[in-house]
Amino acid sequence: MAQKPKVDPHVGRLGYLQALVTEFQATESQDAKEQVLANLANFAYDPSNYQYLRQLQVLDLFLDSLSEENETLVEFAIDLSSPSEDSQSEVPGGASVPKSESQVEDFVQG
């Protein structure tokens, strides 16, 4: 399972998303990539994140993931699963991906 991004809880939304993008680009672990891409996909549901996702070129990251051999990354990039009504979703390995802002704050603070 991927480790939580090392982020100062006071960096805000942009800093947190930047840490996720950096982790995705730096890690060689497929499990970590899957978890991070699932997190970014969940953040994409919130229109208030759009400016940050665009600034961080997350849309390009999703598009680049479409050419991955890892089918799970491709599925997360095109979001074949519909958003669940649960407050969290599951990624491979049983890890919970936070969806609400308060869950993300808890996630960032460890």
C-alpha positions as CSV (number, residue, x, y, z in Angstrom):
1,M,0.0,0.0,0.0
2,A,1.2,3.5,-0.8
3,Q,2.4,5.8,2.0
4,K,0.6,9.0,2.7
5,P,2.2,12.0,0.9
6,K,4.5,13.9,3.1
7,V,2.7,17.2,3.3
8,D,2.6,20.0,5.8
9,P,-1.1,20.2,6.8
10,H,-1.0,24.0,6.4
11,V,0.0,24.0,2.7
12,G,-3.6,24.0,1.6
13,R,-5.4,22.3,-1.3
14,L,-2.9,23.3,-4.0
15,G,0.0,22.0,-1.9
16,Y,-1.7,18.7,-1.2
17,L,-2.6,18.2,-4.9
18,Q,1.0,19.1,-5.8
19,A,2.3,16.4,-3.4
20,L,0.0,13.8,-5.0
21,V,1.2,14.7,-8.5
22,T,4.8,14.6,-7.4
23,E,4.3,11.3,-5.7
24,F,2.6,9.9,-8.8
25,Q,5.5,11.0,-11.0
26,A,8.3,9.9,-8.6
27,T,7.1,6.5,-7.5
28,E,7.9,3.3,-9.2
29,S,5.3,1.3,-7.2
30,Q,2.3,0.4,-9.3
31,D,0.1,0.2,-6.1
32,A,1.2,3.7,-5.1
33,K,0.4,5.0,-8.6
34,E,-3.0,3.4,-8.5
35,Q,-3.8,4.9,-5.2
36,V,-2.6,8.4,-6.1
37,L,-4.4,8.4,-9.4
38,A,-7.6,7.2,-7.6
39,N,-7.2,10.2,-5.2
40,L,-6.7,12.6,-8.1
41,A,-9.8,11.2,-9.9
42,N,-11.9,11.7,-6.7
43,F,-10.7,15.3,-6.4
44,A,-11.7,15.9,-10.0
45,Y,-15.4,15.5,-9.0
46,D,-15.2,18.7,-7.0
47,P,-15.5,21.8,-9.4
48,S,-13.6,23.9,-6.8
49,N,-10.5,21.8,-7.6
50,Y,-10.5,22.4,-11.3
51,Q,-8.2,25.5,-11.2
52,Y,-5.6,23.5,-9.2
53,L,-5.9,20.4,-11.3
54,R,-5.5,22.5,-14.5
55,Q,-2.5,24.4,-13.0
56,L,-0.8,21.1,-12.0
57,Q,-1.6,19.7,-15.5
58,V,-3.5,16.7,-13.9
59,L,-5.6,16.4,-17.0
60,D,-2.4,15.6,-19.0
61,L,-1.5,13.1,-16.3
62,F,-4.9,11.4,-16.8
63,L,-4.4,11.4,-20.6
64,D,-0.9,10.0,-20.3
65,S,-2.2,7.2,-18.0
66,L,-4.4,6.0,-20.9
67,S,-1.4,4.6,-22.6
68,E,-0.2,2.6,-19.5
69,E,0.0,-1.1,-19.6
70,N,-1.5,-1.2,-16.1
71,E,-5.3,-1.6,-16.8
72,T,-6.2,-0.2,-13.3
73,L,-4.4,3.1,-14.1
74,V,-6.3,3.2,-17.4
75,E,-9.6,2.6,-15.7
76,F,-8.9,5.3,-13.1
77,A,-7.8,7.7,-15.8
78,I,-11.1,7.3,-17.7
79,D,-13.1,6.6,-14.5
80,L,-15.0,3.5,-15.6
81,S,-16.5,3.2,-12.1
82,S,-19.3,5.6,-11.2
83,P,-18.9,7.7,-8.2
84,S,-20.1,5.9,-5.1
85,E,-22.4,7.4,-2.6
86,D,-20.1,6.2,0.2
87,S,-17.8,8.7,1.8
88,Q,-14.8,6.7,0.7
89,S,-13.9,4.4,-2.2
90,E,-11.8,1.3,-2.3
91,V,-8.7,0.9,-4.5
92,P,-6.8,-2.4,-5.1
93,G,-5.3,-3.7,-1.9
94,G,-8.3,-2.5,0.2
95,A,-6.9,1.0,0.8
96,S,-9.5,3.7,1.4
97,V,-9.3,6.8,-0.7
98,P,-10.7,9.9,1.0
99,K,-13.4,11.8,-0.8
100,S,-14.5,14.6,1.5
101,E,-12.4,17.6,2.4
102,S,-12.5,16.7,6.1
103,Q,-11.2,13.2,5.3
104,V,-8.4,14.7,3.2
105,E,-7.4,16.9,6.1
106,D,-7.3,13.8,8.4
107,F,-5.4,12.0,5.7
108,V,-2.8,14.8,5.4
109,Q,-2.4,15.2,9.1
110,G,-1.9,11.4,9.5
